[in-house]
Amino acid sequence: MPTPSYYRASAPADAPRPAVSGALDAEVCVIGAGFAGLATALGLLERGVESVVILEAEQVGHGASGRNGGFVFGGYSLGCAALLEQLGRERARHLYGLTLGAVDKIRSRIRDYGIACDAVDAGVILANWFDDDKALHETREFMLREFDADWRFLPREELREQLKTERYFGGLLEGNAFHFHPLKYAQGLARVIETKGGRIFEQTRVTGLDADGPVKRVHCAAGTVTAKEVVVCCGGYIERLYPALSRAVLPIATYVMATEPLGERLDQAMSTRAAVYDTRFAFDYYRPLADTRLLWGGRIDVFKRQPDEIAKLLYGDLLKVYPQLRGVKVDYAWDGLMSYARHQMPQLGRLPNGVWHAQGFGGHGVGPTTLAGEVVAAAIAQGESLPAGFERYGLPTTFGPLGLVGAQLTYWYYEMKDWWRQ
Ligand SMILES: Cc1cc2nc3c(=O)[nH]c(=O)nc-3n(C[C@H](O)[C@H](O)[C@H](O)COP(=O)(O)OP(=O)(O)OC[C@H]3O[C@@H](n4cnc5c(N)ncnc54)[C@H](O)[C@@H]3O)c2cc1C
């Protein structure tokens, strides 16, 4: 039976942090220690805000940030074509450029703060699932023309040398992208925050917010934090914390597994060290790990599944691409919740009562959470405006359970379309 999660098992166990007990004061109180909360807190400290507190219901990196595929690349959950159509060229280019800046920011934080997180600077490959070179060329030309993103075309033969499968028909290499161990990175950020004087409390679930006065009160089971500013960064784990924010996102699960160390068998499947995803709506995403395991993710689901069920599903997906890996053992399998807004864009902003929020990063959030932390921190610390374009993406309701049914039906519909196209 596979155990959850490879990341937790392979990251150094941080000493547990205290829970909030009694009354505390802070200039800024951040709720949630995923990438959005950590990046916001670090952004504030780097800008000279001295008193920053993070409240985390479980442990640093408990949510999507400590469980994800580890792809660090440009873009949002909303595709670039839709971004262009909705915002126009100038704004779309600017917002896309911010995500590339975030990729650089993560790289420089890893370097400058010495965060050991197994970063592999080998790019990300978008592999074509369909026998259709034209579509691939169109994507390449579109990204170059509209966003100055120069993704390298990988002809079929070249890709087949790197990924030893008949399944793909060429690909595009996003060379500026990389992959890493997301939980080690989250823990590294947490340690930097503490070195700079930030305080992080774990096992501290926020149960309510009194936010209508000039000073906000954040209530937890055994205490209260009083702060001038509050930033809610609870991702797909927000539950019913704050209605205006909770109802604006759907928690959608996706799954990941890690095989046993494959030794030389890994090279029978892939010789590149790049991370890979494919051109289907319901794509696989995977990458080789330093200890020769293959980390494999995929699927979108609104149901809760156990590790053995997840392992079975993903092992089946793996064999569709690499039948030569039949028989490999799956050591770890786990799920994670993404927070999806109806418009698939991050929801960054401030409610009329002054509560800040950064959520809705969906399945493409490592770069965007980092940029969110930067722009929200600059807004709070320096009074800067949020980048133009984000205000278009507000907090429309997702219709709770009905929305979840809709999301599952949409996924099945696109899955069928992919199957039909194939
Ligand atoms: C399996 C999976 C694979 C993915 N792969 C990739 C990828 O390869 N590349 C990519 O770019 N993106 C990927 N994503 C998306 C990306 O991980 C997320 O968009 C991003 O991590 C979201 O960060 P966050 O800080 O908003 O939320 P989270 O990381 O979920 O953090 C929210 C935190 O808030 C805490 N919290 C919630 N409620 C409370 C409360 N009441 N009180 C206190 N704390 C609370 C939670 O415990 C949690 O720690 C993936 C997501 C998943 C689930």
The ligand as a Tripos MOL2 file, in Angstrom:
@<TRIPOS>MOLECULE
LIG
   53    58     1     0     0
SMALL
NO_CHARGES

@<TRIPOS>ATOM
      1 C1         -1.2630   17.8880   -6.6850 C.3       1 LIG1
      2 C2         -1.0230   19.2850   -7.2280 C.ar      1 LIG1
      3 C3         -0.0970   19.4570   -8.2400 C.ar      1 LIG1
      4 C4          0.1800   20.7590   -8.7080 C.ar      1 LIG1
      5 N1          1.2340   20.9410   -9.5560 N.ar      1 LIG1
      6 C5          1.6460   22.2080   -9.8570 C.ar      1 LIG1
      7 C6          2.8360   22.4290  -10.5740 C.ar      1 LIG1
      8 O1          3.5750   21.4960  -10.8820 O.2       1 LIG1
      9 N2          3.1730   23.7170  -10.8810 N.ar      1 LIG1
     10 C7          2.3850   24.7680  -10.5260 C.ar      1 LIG1
     11 O2          2.7070   25.9190  -10.8830 O.2       1 LIG1
     12 N3          1.2780   24.5940   -9.7750 N.ar      1 LIG1
     13 C8          0.9040   23.3400   -9.4120 C.ar      1 LIG1
     14 N4         -0.1840   23.1580   -8.6150 N.ar      1 LIG1
     15 C9         -0.8800   24.3340   -8.0910 C.3       1 LIG1
     16 C10        -0.1230   25.0150   -6.9500 C.3       1 LIG1
     17 O3          0.4420   24.0490   -6.0980 O.3       1 LIG1
     18 C11        -1.0950   25.9040   -6.1680 C.3       1 LIG1
     19 O4         -1.7420   26.7890   -7.0500 O.3       1 LIG1
     20 C12        -0.4040   26.7400   -5.0920 C.3       1 LIG1
     21 O5          0.4860   25.9540   -4.3370 O.3       1 LIG1
     22 C13        -1.4450   27.3810   -4.1970 C.3       1 LIG1
     23 O6         -0.8120   27.9790   -3.0930 O.3       1 LIG1
     24 P1         -1.6570   28.6570   -1.9440 P.3       1 LIG1
     25 O7         -0.7040   29.2400   -0.9940 O.co2     1 LIG1
     26 O8         -2.6980   29.5240   -2.5610 O.co2     1 LIG1
     27 O9         -2.4950   27.4520   -1.2700 O.3       1 LIG1
     28 P2         -2.0210   26.2210   -0.3860 P.3       1 LIG1
     29 O10        -0.6550   25.8080   -0.7070 O.co2     1 LIG1
     30 O11        -3.0940   25.1930   -0.4860 O.co2     1 LIG1
     31 O12        -1.9520   26.8040    1.0850 O.3       1 LIG1
     32 C14        -3.0870   27.1800    1.8220 C.3       1 LIG1
     33 C15        -2.7590   27.0070    3.2860 C.3       1 LIG1
     34 O13        -3.7650   27.6250    4.0780 O.3       1 LIG1
     35 C16        -3.9740   26.8400    5.2260 C.3       1 LIG1
     36 N5         -5.3070   27.1560    5.7660 N.ar      1 LIG1
     37 C17        -6.5110   26.9500    5.1840 C.ar      1 LIG1
     38 N6         -7.5060   27.3710    5.9920 N.ar      1 LIG1
     39 C18        -6.9090   27.8740    7.1100 C.ar      1 LIG1
     40 C19        -7.4120   28.4630    8.3070 C.ar      1 LIG1
     41 N7         -8.7300   28.6170    8.5440 N.pl3     1 LIG1
     42 N8         -6.5200   28.8700    9.2450 N.ar      1 LIG1
     43 C20        -5.1820   28.7490    9.0290 C.ar      1 LIG1
     44 N9         -4.6560   28.1860    7.9130 N.ar      1 LIG1
     45 C21        -5.5150   27.7570    6.9670 C.ar      1 LIG1
     46 C22        -3.8640   25.4190    4.6970 C.3       1 LIG1
     47 O14        -3.6080   24.4910    5.7500 O.3       1 LIG1
     48 C23        -2.7240   25.5350    3.7100 C.3       1 LIG1
     49 O15        -1.4670   25.2470    4.2830 O.3       1 LIG1
     50 C24        -0.5350   21.8740   -8.1690 C.ar      1 LIG1
     51 C25        -1.5080   21.6760   -7.1970 C.ar      1 LIG1
     52 C26        -1.7460   20.3900   -6.6990 C.ar      1 LIG1
     53 C27        -2.7700   20.1970   -5.6250 C.3       1 LIG1
@<TRIPOS>BOND
     1     1     2 1
     2     2     3 ar
     3     2    52 ar
     4     3     4 ar
     5     4     5 ar
     6     4    50 ar
     7     5     6 ar
     8     6     7 ar
     9     6    13 1
    10     7     8 2
    11     7     9 ar
    12     9    10 ar
    13    10    11 2
    14    10    12 ar
    15    12    13 ar
    16    13    14 ar
    17    14    15 1
    18    14    50 ar
    19    15    16 1
    20    16    17 1
    21    16    18 1
    22    18    19 1
    23    18    20 1
    24    20    21 1
    25    20    22 1
    26    22    23 1
    27    23    24 1
    28    24    25 2
    29    24    26 1
    30    24    27 1
    31    27    28 1
    32    28    29 2
    33    28    30 1
    34    28    31 1
    35    31    32 1
    36    32    33 1
    37    33    34 1
    38    33    48 1
    39    34    35 1
    40    35    36 1
    41    35    46 1
    42    36    37 ar
    43    36    45 ar
    44    37    38 ar
    45    38    39 ar
    46    39    40 ar
    47    39    45 ar
    48    40    41 1
    49    40    42 ar
    50    42    43 ar
    51    43    44 ar
    52    44    45 ar
    53    46    47 1
    54    46    48 1
    55    48    49 1
    56    50    51 ar
    57    51    52 ar
    58    52    53 1
@<TRIPOS>SUBSTRUCTURE
     1 LIG1         1 GROUP 0 **** ****
